[in-house]
Each structure stands twice: as C-alpha cells, then as structure tokens.
Amino acid sequence: MTLRVGLIGCGVMGADHARILRSDTPGARLAGVYDADGARAGAIAGEAKGVRIFDAARELIVDPEIEAVVIASPDQTHAELVIACIEAGKPALCEKPLAATLAECRAVMSAEVKAGRRLAQVGFMRRFDPGYRAMKKAALAGEAGRPLFLHCVHRNAVAPDYITSDLVIANSAVHEFDIARFLLGEEFAAVSVYSARASRHAEARRPQFVVLETASGVIVTVEAYLDAHYGYDVQAELVCENGAIFLSPNRPLASRFQGRDGTDVERDWRARFADAYRIQLKEWVASIAGGPTVGASAWDGYAASAIAAAALEALARGARTAVDLGAKPAFYS
C-alpha cells in the first residue's frame, strides 16, 4: 500500500518535504497540495504526476483520498490545522511550532487525548539526525557516567530581517530546548538568559546565551547567534562524570588548498540536516503503516514552547525564571 500524503504550505520547507516525498520516501507519494499562493501550489503539483491542487486547507484534510498530512504553513495556522487533522482521524506531521500560543498547544493535546490515539508529530527534525541519535545512544550506554553539563551552540550565517532578539530564542534556540530534552530525558526546572551586545552585522537583535537547569541538577547552556556570517554551525557537547560525548560535524570531506586546511561549513539548516529531514519522513510514514511511534509528540511541542516562553520572561525580567509545564497528561507517558 502507498500512503497518499497531502501537503499544506508550499514555501521553502514545504517544497523540501515535497521533494523528499517524491524522490526518497518509499511507501508514500504526494497526492495533494494547498497553498494560499496558488502559483506556488501549482509549481509543486507540476513536478509530479497525479498531484491535486486544493482550494482550501480543510478541503485537503477531509478529502477521502488524502490519508496523512504534512503541515508547513505559517505558524499561526498550525494549531487549527493539526486539530482538523486529528478530528478527521489523519496523522499530521507539523513543522514547529506546534502552535502560536501555549493555550493553542493545550487545545491540540486535548483534541488528541479525546481522539484516543497519537496523530500529531512536531517537526523537530534533529531527533532524527544520526549524530544526535548516536549521542543519545552513547549517553544511555552509561559508560561516560551521569550527565553534568550539556553545551549547545546554534549559529546561522545571516538571519532574516524579521528575526528579533526575542525570536532568536523563540524561533531558533527552541530547537536546542527540544534536543536537550531528547538527549537528557528529563524536564527543565529553571532558565536564565543573558544578552550579548549587538553584533555590528545586526544591531536590531542580540545574540542570546541561555542557561537551563534540570530538576536533577544538569546544567544546559545554549549560545544562539544568528549572524555569525561564516556559515550554519550547530555544536553539542555532553559532559559526563567519566568523559564527554561530542556531536561530530556532519562534514565527510576535508581539503587543503591555497594555504588552508579544513572543511566546508554548511550555509543553512537544510543542508546540515538533510539526512534528518529524509529520515524523519521515512520513519513517520513507517509509523503510520504500523511501525513504532516516532518523533516529537504534541506534549514535546508544548514543552518546547513553554520553555521558550519562560526564557522570554527571564530575558524581559533579567532574572532566573521557573519553568512550569504543569502536569503531563497520562496519555503522553
């Protein structure tokens, strides 16, 4: 059986999902698309045979020919569309964030609990990156001892003009919040945020340094600098009692020429996490076909957004701030 997938949102990420579905996802095919920009939807549909163009997102969701949905539309539409998928009984892979507000995140979880089965997956693709998975496996093996510190670095070459100092946390550092939870397997109790001076490359936003504390005493640091200019660079080091576990750079080729010795640095996240996006879609499709549940749940999406909200409060107050996720529904245990 071939899973018929609908795509909502045909921008940068939507186009990438469409490409992977067309060329590198056995057991699935792109069957329908919707975008507010009809020309973008037409361009995606025209790249493969048998792809229908829908006039509305909900029309795509309820169509009996569509069996699962990838949501890559603007953030403020996510909650409504995921809930519509849940109510239609169709699995949804939604780009982060799960919702624009914490109240909307809770509404998604309530809809899923009411449905009685997990249908929503949040697109925190780093959970599928071979490097991060190897880090988690090594940590669980226990040879390095208990974790003490996790140091994370998130650098972009140049951020879009609309990214503010707040969005450095809410839009970018949120990836570190999720992957730290994935690696450590526990929740955060408190967060502090320190702003560096503005870079001469972007005086309207500041690099942010976030310090998170887990209930068991692990300290996580996150450097988020989105105007580093030299490229897209993600680093992680898990310091444990008996040693350290590093995220190796995803660069298989080194070169020497013109007096330099080194490796290239990716220009953006799509190149760095190309394998993660591909594996994410493959495993999502396999899970719908009866395989194990994978990826970030609606609870994980809520948790990442709640941590980001606490971090923004810490930034505004200039003080250490408690992270209170509330009670985790038994459904997600």
DAPE-V993062 format. One record per backbone hydrogen bond with DSSP energy under -1.0 kcal/mol. CO is the residue of the C=O (numbers start at 0). NH is the residue of the N-H. E is the energy in kcal/mol with one decimal. If there is no record, write none. Layout:
# DAPE-V993062
CO/NH/E  CO/NH/E
This chain:
# DAPE-V993062
2/28/-2.5  3/66/-2.8  3/67/-1.3  4/30/-3.1  4/31/-1.3  5/69/-2.9  6/33/-2.0  7/71/-3.6  10/14/-2.8  11/15/-1.6  12/16/-2.6  13/17/-2.5  14/18/-2.2  15/19/-2.4  16/20/-2.6  17/21/-2.2  18/22/-2.2  19/23/-2.8  24/27/-1.4  26/2/-3.1  28/4/-2.6  30/51/-2.4  31/6/-2.5  32/53/-2.9  33/8/-3.2  36/40/-1.9  37/41/-2.5  38/42/-2.1  39/43/-2.0  40/44/-2.6  41/45/-2.1  43/46/-1.4  44/47/-1.3  51/32/-2.5  55/59/-1.6  56/60/-2.1  57/61/-2.2  62/65/-1.7  67/5/-2.9  68/92/-2.5  69/7/-2.8  70/94/-2.7  73/76/-2.2  74/77/-1.6  76/80/-2.0  77/81/-2.9  78/82/-2.6  79/83/-1.9  80/84/-2.1  81/85/-2.5  82/86/-2.7  83/87/-1.5  84/89/-2.9  85/88/-1.4  90/68/-2.5  91/120/-2.5  92/70/-2.9  93/122/-3.4  100/104/-1.8  101/105/-2.3  102/106/-1.8  103/107/-2.1  104/108/-2.2  105/109/-2.6  106/110/-2.2  107/111/-2.1  108/112/-2.8  109/113/-2.3  110/114/-1.8  111/115/-1.5  118/91/-3.1  120/93/-3.1  121/123/-2.2  122/124/-1.7  123/126/-1.4  124/127/-2.3  125/128/-1.4  128/132/-2.5  129/133/-2.1  130/134/-2.2  131/135/-2.4  132/136/-2.4  133/137/-2.5  134/138/-2.5  135/139/-2.6  136/140/-1.5  141/144/-1.3  143/241/-3.7  145/240/-1.5  147/218/-2.2  148/238/-2.8  149/220/-2.6  150/236/-2.0  151/222/-2.4  152/234/-2.0  153/224/-2.4  154/232/-2.6  155/227/-2.4  156/228/-2.5  159/162/-1.6  163/167/-1.4  165/168/-1.1  165/169/-2.4  166/170/-2.6  167/172/-2.3  168/173/-1.0  171/174/-1.9  172/176/-1.9  173/177/-2.0  174/178/-2.5  175/179/-2.3  176/180/-1.6  177/181/-2.2  178/182/-2.5  179/183/-2.6  180/184/-2.4  186/214/-1.1  188/322/-2.5  189/212/-2.4  190/320/-2.9  191/210/-2.9  193/208/-2.6  198/201/-1.1  201/204/-1.1  206/195/-2.4  207/223/-3.0  208/193/-2.9  209/221/-2.5  210/191/-2.5  211/219/-2.6  212/188/-3.7  212/189/-1.4  213/216/-1.3  217/213/-2.4  218/149/-2.2  219/211/-3.2  220/151/-2.8  221/209/-2.8  222/153/-2.9  223/207/-2.4  224/155/-1.5  227/229/-1.4  232/154/-2.4  234/152/-2.4  235/246/-2.6  236/150/-2.8  237/244/-2.6  238/147/-3.3  238/148/-1.9  242/239/-3.2  244/237/-3.2  248/250/-1.9  254/261/-2.4  256/259/-1.8  259/256/-1.7  261/254/-2.9  265/231/-3.9  267/271/-1.7  268/272/-2.7  270/273/-1.1  272/276/-2.4  273/277/-2.0  274/278/-2.8  275/279/-2.6  276/280/-1.9  277/281/-2.1  278/282/-2.8  279/283/-2.2  280/284/-2.5  281/285/-2.2  282/286/-2.1  283/287/-1.8  284/288/-1.5  285/290/-2.5  286/289/-1.2  295/121/-2.7  296/300/-2.2  297/301/-2.5  298/302/-3.0  299/303/-2.4  300/304/-1.8  301/305/-2.6  302/306/-2.5  303/307/-2.1  304/308/-2.2  305/309/-2.1  306/310/-2.4  307/311/-2.4  308/312/-1.9  309/313/-2.4  310/314/-2.3  311/315/-2.3  312/316/-2.6  313/317/-1.9  313/318/-1.1  320/190/-2.5  328/331/-1.9  329/332/-1.6
